[in-house]
Amino acid sequence: MNRFVKFAVVLFLIIPPSIVYSATKTFIKEYTYQASEDDSRNSCRAISLREVKRLLLEELGTYLESVTEVQNFQLTKDQITALTAGIVQTEILEEKWDGKAYWLKSKIHADSNEVIKSIDNLRRDRQKMKELEEVRQQTEELLRENERLRKELSESKDKDRKEKVAVYNQQIKELSAAEWWEKGYTSARSGKWLDAIDSYSKAIELNPQSVRGYCYRGSAYFGLGNYNQAMKDYDKAIELDPKYTMTYIFRGLTYGQLGNYSQAIEDHNKAILLDPKFANAYSGRGLVYVYLGDYDQAIRDYDKAIELNPKDAASYSGRGFVYFKIKNFSQALRDYDKAIELNPKAADAYLHRGTGYHGIGNYTQAIKDYNKAIDLDPKSGIAYFNRALSYARLMNESQLLQDMKVAARLDYKKAQDFLKESSISW
């Protein structure tokens, strides 16, 4: 994996949470929907799914509000509900339909620590938080509008009744599409790219005008390494809505992965033009400038990203890498320290700080950071590989060989790529 992919993934994904304490919670709710004359089984199911999910998320939100960590986040209950919708999956336990009423029994089963850490990461990303809040607001509006239309239809005998039924059915499709989009989002957060693509595809099938569906399905194809299909989805999203900022960020990162840096910068410029306060647009463009060797501009972009979002650990880590490239190891270490302060469970931050300590010859501290990176991500072949190189400097041959074997078993190619792209001599 090259360095561009490594930081692009940081921008695409929420850094995986890790465990502080074990607290698994299960919430179960039932919901019964009484069908109207104009409802079908599908419309009843769509509304029931959304309503039972709302009840479950509200109960989870009430619990989370009582947790000190969440209280410190200073989020409203609506914000907590919106964020958890993109984190946890709703599981259907039972469902019944008798032609008159639809009954659902569903549950949410979640490790509250995992959920809290995910909320913490999401709230630090203004754009992702805005995205989830908008989806929640849209679905709430759809539910209210559907309720209004049902009342009108129950009393309506006029000639435009057929048109109202058509609008009602279309809104049901959009409601279902939103549900599939959220499923795709939660799957993508876990790196389940095929599941995410399947869910996003269902959202698009139900709502062919779903800009979010195409945009985020493109990001899932990116996760699979299918960059050509990703580009097709981004292009379609832009065709549907040329002012949807997130698409330009995702497409810009994909252009960067394909080595088309000029187009990558152009897309990030477009995102900045549309939303001058979008921190990820600056950090993403900063990454492109790193690959163009324009480190001064890269630092300026990371500076701006940090100014806009001083709680974004990834921007500090990215800027630290730039300082690392120009051999300003002291500043690189300060940025990595800040990244770790903001997100002490980010394995990458320890990995990168370890390279900084190795760069200044502090191999013992480098090994400590690699140890922490491995604790947080036991499958990081790069961490084992780098730790082996530090052990080599300390003449610890037995540990060197042991780590090299583990790195080779996990992903030696990634470790080799990481070494080749380093700006220091190991």
Secondary structure, DSSP 8 states (H G I E B T S, - for coil): --HHHHHHHHHHS------SS--EEEEEEEEEEE--TT--HHHHHHHHHHHHHHHHHHHHHHHHHTSHHHHHHT--HHHHHHHHHTT---EEEEEEE-SSEEEEEEEEEEEHHHHHHHHHHHHT-HHHHHHHHHHHHHHHHHHHHHHHHHHHHHH--STTHHHHHHHHHHHHHHHHHHHHHHHHHHHHHTT-HHHHHHHHHHHHHH-TT-HHHHHHHHHHHHHHT-HHHHHHHHHHHHHH-TT-HHHHHHHHHHHHHTT-HHHHHHHHHHHHHH-TT-HHHHHHHHHHHHHTT-HHHHHHHHHHHHHH-TT-HHHHHHHHHHHHHTT-HHHHHHHHHHHHHH-TT-HHHHHHHHHHHHHTT-HHHHHHHHHHHHHH-TT-HHHHHHHHHHHHHTT-HHHHHHHHHHHHHHHHHHHHHHHHH-SS--
